[in-house]
Amino acid sequence: MGDPAGIGPEVIVGAWPDERIHRASRPFVVGHPEILRRAARLMKQDLRIVEVQAISDLGEQVGARAIPVLKGCGDDVLDVPAGRVDARAGEAACQAVRLAAELALKGEVDGIVTAPLSKAALHAAGHYYPGHTELLAEMCGVSEFAMMLYLGREQGAGSREIDTSASLGPLPPAPGLGVVHVTLHQSLRSVFDDLTLEAIVAKCRLADSVMRRLGVERPRLAVCALNPHAGEDGLFGDEERTMIGPAVEAARRGGLDVSGPYPTDTLMLRARDGEFDAVVAMYHDQGHIALKLLGMHAAVNITLGLPIVRTSVAHGTAFDRAWHGTARAEGMVAAVETAARLCGKRTVV
């Protein structure tokens, strides 16, 4: 459910009646049922919110008009004010995502889709993670992981048209554009200390792997430069020559179809037009800004390197807009469909 003071509950309620997510999966919510009831009333959605005690209790409750909710947090969250950072909300969000991840690690669910949480609220509750990605990586015991922002071609990434009605039937492969980040939730000043040849190669491997799972037979990867004009032959920095270029060569020797480093301002135009399937960015905003300009409300966040499938909407808690009843839900629909593809689901069985 994400942070209950944020836009997550509205996004879930807004997405729930969309038949595409029910053709792709058997979804249920981990969170607090009363928060979902409040969101349904706010959004004027005629939905039944049904509390279940265990997955085995789902039965026939799942459907476009009924939301089964596995209670994953305490009742103190009901007193949290809307649109505010609150430790109780941070604790509730953390409890819910931990429970969902535990279910996935046990194999009781195929994957998880997360609504946004507040990093400040998470910290206020005593959980010092930069976000979902790092929390889940620790739970899963992995050290090599990454965030990818993914925009399916039908949402605007690339020039080839796709019939979006296909998503109402069996899920087709969904080639589009993915952006993987070598460094993520950290200050820009610290990026230069944490970029390494090995980290760049590792992110190239992760990008190749997830694009194959999304249906691309041989992904074409491009690597961003760090400096303007790719360093302009060393005039604006030498990281391209001393680290990023050698990383590209190492990844290519490892069998990947990868090239670069390219100046990012022109690379993202080429990727948008279908020349590449995935881009490896050096830091958070280098990749996020470009992809969100292409499809802010339809982009999906995929965590790479985990033993479980996790996707998310690509936006934050939007405290300034939360609980106004105006949330857009297409990102949640895309996140569910993408998770289903990564789980290998083509139709509900």
Order of alpha helices (4+ residues) and beta strands (2+ residues): alpha-alpha-beta-alpha-beta-beta-alpha-beta-alpha-alpha-beta-beta-alpha-alpha-beta-alpha-beta-alpha-beta-alpha-beta-beta-alpha
